[in-house]
Amino acid sequence: MTNFPSVAFIGGGNMANALVSGLINQKCPLENIHVIEVADALRTQWDKRGVSTSAGPDATLRHHRVWIFAVKPQQMKEVVLQCKQWMSADTLIISIAAGISISSLATWCGSPQAPYQNIVRCMPNTPALVGAGVTGLAAPAGLSAEDRLIATGLLSAVGQAVWVNDDAAIDAVTALSGSGPAYVFLFLEALVKGGEALGLTSSQAKELALATLAGATKLASASPETPATLRERVTSKGGTTAAALAVFQESQFVDIVSQAMKAADSRAAELSKEFGA
């Protein structure tokens, strides 16, 4: 992305930090970035980074083409309504709040009779903190091609950006890639503990587990084969891998993962009802 729009972050927490770092790494000028953060200590950290800041929504928002709402779902409606008075006709609203639907955002930014169309709902994930994130994005049919490109460019600053069709798909993204790093970390914990139980030191088990996960993911990304085919190629009949996989299958590992993702998807839908319009 070469022509960076002016961006205001409403909320200066971890995800805002990741996005700003990504933009700076791509040579976005500091004067194009503004952060609104109510916590004094956190706002001081932003001041030290050289971006403009404020303790709450104010007229400064008028000077920024893109507003990225990075606040908790339960705060979204109140914060959007606080900011709304400074919106322009071409303000692009990007929300990263889990469970807050496009229709709710469109109503809050516009009205029930005239929903606002310049909206992107997205779900990034925490690997964005190291530039390796993936973000699902969805928008109303009325969003312009230009604004889609802007949103893609901004979210691509911290990894990959994948467009999906609607709110239901964003909830699915939340269940897969949004919450997914926690599933991987849990599996990583299990590998380390398993290695320790077999006699490896904690540092040895961690090093081996991390390298195994990284290598397997890299291989899967580079290979045209499906994960199932790659798994089969590692598994010799009657061998050690087959013995281990048999235990996973007996415990219905695939079903457990599916059930966990359904729970996350359902919770995202519940958040929409709980905190939506």
Buried (B, 14 or more C-beta within 10 A) or exposed (E): BEEBBBBBBBBBBEBBBBBBBBBBEBEBEEEBBBBBBEEEEBBEBBEEBEBBBBEEBEEBBEEBBBBBBBBEBEBBBEBBEBBBEBBEEEBBBBBBBBBBBBBBBBBBBBEEEEBBBBBBBBBBBBBBBEEEBBBBBBBBEEBEEEBBEBBBBBBBBBBBBBBBEBBBBBBBBBBBBBBBBEBEEEEBEEBBEEBBEEEBEEEEBBBBBEEEBEEBEEEEEEEEEEEEEBBEEEBEEEEEEEEEBEEEEEEEEEEEEEEBBEEBBEBBBEBBEEBBE
